[in-house]
Amino acid sequence: MIKVSHLSRSYGQFQAVRDVSFEVGKGQIVGLLGPNGAGKTTVMKILTGYHYPSTGDAWIKGIDVQADPLGAQALIGYLPESSPVYPDLTVLEYMEFMAGVRRLPTADREEVIDRVLKRTAADGFRNKVIGHLSKGQKQRVGLAQAILGDPEILILDEPTTGLDPNQILEFRHLIQEIGKEKTVILSTHIMQEVEAICDRVLIMNQGQIVAEGEASDIAKNLQGEERFKVRLKGVTASTALESLARVPGLKSAPTVAEEGLDPLLECAFPKDSGGGETLFDWAVSQRYKIVALVPQTLSLEDLFVQLTKETPHEQNV
């Protein structure tokens, strides 16, 4: 549905986006992650035809964004970081205006507007002036205009910025429901947002994509080792630790995470060395009962910090 190839964008001497390439398939919800200034918004503005790239190409369902921006825009619902609403209009007046901009058939507009307002839970304040609405209500109106006309692709830039915790949860649920039917790119720097909503992540730093894929796969590639926590039953921590330290192939000395008769030990093996099987064989040979054996992976927050604290040229991902 979306294809980006070697995209770059410069503002004078400043290069906001550098040689970015990625694809998003039909029905996927993809999180575009990165610190402020990473280039996320610039990529979104290029995809939606608000900016042209300095070099490279972007296609929306096979339509070249530069050659046919209106054709590409007809397939996209866009919610910028600052919700594009007119504060002096009522919600209904604004939606009628946007229906005209999207050239929806006049005979269908009332039904379509009713449907999207109900879908986004904005129906209850349809006659209120937008300038008098809360931040969360304005975001719902912004999302309603984005899905007006049933576009196949949604591009959402920091959609939960400024919302309170309850509004964030409601908005996430709404995006998940809409994402069952549409292709969605969601830009954010909030880790919980991506973990709760997205199928894949693209992590940007200093204008470049530094990691792409499912968070678990990125973590596995970055971690460089296999880490485990193993809980045993009926053996002291000191006895188990002394025995585990003699297991061949350990990358570093094991440690005790929790003492007691059901101790929790931590250990690490080289990447792709079959550490889990080695631990299981060790416990069987010692006649220890394993209560839990849990692989440890980097959290999305850990990944974000590791990938964005370095420059892209220093990373090998």
N, C-alpha and C positions, 0 to 999 in steps of 0.2 A: 504493500500500500504506500509506503514511504521509502524513498531511496535517496541517499545523499552521497555524493562522490567528490572527494578531494576539495571540500568546501573551505574557502578562506575569505575573511573579511577584514579590511584595514580601515582605520580612521586616521588619515594622515600617516604619521610614523608608527602609530599604535596598531598592532595586529590583534584584534579581538578574537578571531577564530582562525585556527591554523590547520589546514589539511585534514578536515574532519570527514570521515566516511562511516556510514552505518545504514542499516535497513530495519524497517519495522513491518512485521507481517500483519495480515488481517486478523482482527480480534485480539491483538495483544495490548496490554497496558504496560508501557515502558516508562521507567523513571529516569529523568535526566538530572543527575546529581552533580553538585559542584559548589564550591564556595562562592561568595559574592564576587562578581567580576570574572568568573571562569569562562563566560561566553555563552551560557545557556540561553539567555534572552535573545541574543543576536541570532543564534541558530533558529530559534522559533520565529523571529521576525522574517528571516529569509524564507523559511518554509511557508509562511503565510503571505508572502509577497509584499511585505512592508519595507524590506530592504533587499537590495540585490547583492549577491556575493561579489567579491573582487575577482575571485577565480573559483572554478568548480561548478557543479551542477546539482540540482535537486529536482526530484520528480514526485508528484502526488498521483498515485494510481496511474502511472505512465505519462502523466501530463508534465511537461517541462515548465517549472515555475516561472522561469524568465521569459520563455517564448509565449506562454499563455497564462499569465497570472490570474485573470478572471476565471478561466476554466478550472484552475487549481483551487482558487478560493471558494468556488461553488461547492467543493467537496469537503470543506473544512469549517468546523465551528471553533472559534478562537476566543479564549478568555485571557486577556492580558493581566499582568500583575495588578495594575490599577483598573478595577472593573469599569468598562466603557459605558457608563450610564449618564444620563442627563438629569441633573438634580432638580430641575424645574418642572419636569414632566411627571405624571403619575406612572406607575408601573405599566398600566394598560396602554397609556398613550405611547410610552417608549416601545413596548412590544409591537404595537401597530406600526410605528415608524420603522422598526427593524424588519418587520414582515414586508414592508414596501421596499426597503433597501435590498432584501433578498429576493424580491420579485415573486413572492408567493401569490398564487391566484387569489383574487379578491374574494371570491365566493368561499374559499377554504380558510381564510385568515382567522375568523373568529374561532372555529373549531380547533385549528392548529395551536393558536395562542392559549386557549383553554387547556389543551392537553399538556403543553410544556410547563405552564404555570403550576398545574397540579403535580406534574412529574417532579418538579423541583421544590415543591411545598411553598411556592410563592403566591398561590391563589388567594390566601387569606388577607393579603395586603395589596391586592391588584389596584385598588383605587387610591392608595396613599401616594403622596408626592415622594419621589425617590430621595430627595434631600433630607427627608425626615426619617428615613429608614436606618436601622442599625447596620453595622459593618457586615454581619452575617446575612442579613436580608438583602443587602446590595449584592453580595456575592451570589446569592441564589438567583437574583434577577440577571446578573451577568452570565451565569451558567444557563439560565433559561434562554437568553438570546443566542448563546453558543449552539444550543441544540435545536433552535428554531429551523424548520425546514428539513430536519432529520439528516444532517450531514454524516458522511461515513467515517470521518476522522475528527477527533477532538484534540486540540492543542491547548493545554492549560498551564499558565505560567504562575507559579506560586499561589495556587488557588485558596489556600487556607491561611495566608498571611494576615495577622491581625484578628483572627477569630479566637473566641474563648474555647476551652477544652470541650465543652458540650457541642458547640457549633462545629468544631473540627471533626469530632466523631460522626456527627450527622452528615457532614459534607463528604467525608471519606466513604461512608456507606452509599451515598448518592452516586459518587463517581464509580464505585464498584458495580452498582446496578447498571449504570449507563454503559460501563466498559464491557458488559456481557454481549452487547450488540455492536460496539464500535471499536475502532482502533484509537488508542489514546496515548498521547505523549504528555507526561506530567513532569513539569520542571519544579524542583524543590531543593532545599538544603536540609530538610527535616527527615532524619533517618526513619523515624517511626512511620512517616507517611509512605515511604517506599516499601518498607517491610509489610505494611498493612494492605497495600493496594496492588503493587506492581509485580508483573511476571518476570521482567528483566530490568537491568539497570545499565545506564551509560554514565560513567563517571568522567567529568571534565575537570581539567585544571589548566589554567593559563592558556585557554583557547584550544586545547587539544583533548581528545578522548584518551584517557590513560587506562581505562579498563571497561570491559563490556561483557555482558552475559548474566547468568543467574548469580546472585550474591554468593551462594555456596560454592559455585565453581571458581569464582574470582578468589574467594578466600583460600580454597585449596591450592590454587596456583601461587598465591602470594606467601602462604604460610611457610613453605620450605621444610616442614617436618610434620610428623603425625603425633598429636598430643592426645593423651587419654587420662580420664579419671576412672579409677577402679575402686569399688567398695567391696570389702571382704567381710566375711562373717566368722566369728569365733576365733580370731587370732589377734594378738596385740599389734599395734602399729610398728613397734620397734622390731619385732620378729619378722613381720611381713616386709618391712623396708630393707632389712639386712638381706633377706632372701632375694627380693626384687633387684637389688643393686648388683647381684651376680648374673642377672640375665644378659646373655650376649646380645649385642646390637643396639643397646640403649644409646641415645645421642647425648644424654646428660644424666647426672645422678638423679634418681627419683626423690620425691619429697612427700611429706605427710601434710595433707590438707586438713584432715580431722583426726584427732586421737580417739581412743576408746576401743571396745571389743569388736566394733564393726568399723574399722578405720577406713578412711578415704585417702588413697594415694594418687599422686600425679606423676606422670612420666612421659618421655618423648622418645620417638624413634625417627630415623631418617625418613624422608618423604618416600612413599610408595614401597616401604619395606615390609608391609604386612605386620605392623606392630600389634594390631588387635588380635590376630591369630597367635602371635608369640606370647602375648599376655595370657590368653586363654590356656595355651599349652603349659605355661609356667604354673598357673593356678592349679590345674589338674595334677601336675607332677608333684606339687606340694600338698595336695589334698585340701586346698583352700576352696571354700564355697564363694563364688562370685555373686554378689547381690546386684551389682550394676557395673557395666563397662560402657563408658560414654566417651565417644570421640569429641574432642574440643576443637572448635573452629573459630576463626576471627568473626566478631560481630560486624554488622554493616557499618557501625560507627567506627570500629577499629580500622576497617578497610578505608573508609573515607579519610580518616586522619593520616593513615600511612601513605595513601596515594596523593593527598593534596598538600602534605607538608614539604614534599620534595618538588623540584621542578620536573616537568615531563622528560627532560633530557637525562635526568638522573635515574629514572625508573626503567625497569626492564620487565614490563608486564605484557 
